[in-house]
Amino acid sequence: MKQNANSRRLAEAAREKLGYILLFEVSDPALELVTITGCEVSIDKSQLRVYVSCEQRRYEAVSKALARAKGRIRSLLGHALGWRVTPDITFIIDTTTDEAERISRALEDVPPTLSVEKDEFGYPIETADEAEDDLVEGEDDASK
């Protein structure tokens, strides 16, 4: 969605109002522990994209609960914002936190080969001790 400074400011105001509405006005237990991670408002204020984050196992339940409460949320948001047009709301589940967590876990389990020093072509650099060990092993193999 195309954004300008005014639409970003309006999106921030809409995000704050939506957070208040979800916290105090809507009493659906499926919407507990839901976080609004961002909003985008179209330039003509007719469309509002709301990015929502929750636990990964609750994606479907939260999506259904938001679809059920969409009309009530839109009505409350229209009164709270006081804009001439009440925007049509589209809720989108934000999975970026799950992706970041997955990447973080992958980085913690770094294979031991990544810590080996490499030359400019990506080949491991042998130290003098390793070269001597290779020579000793080679002599042992030749004597057998």
Buried (B, 14 or more C-beta within 10 A) or exposed (E): EEEEEEBEEBBEBBBEBBBEBBEEBBEBEBBEEBEBBBBBBBEEBEBBBBBBBBEEEBBEBBBEBBEBBBEEBBEBBBEBBEBEEBBEBBBBBBEEBBEEEEEEEEEEEEEEEEEEEEEEEEEEEEEEEEEEEEEEEEEEEEEE
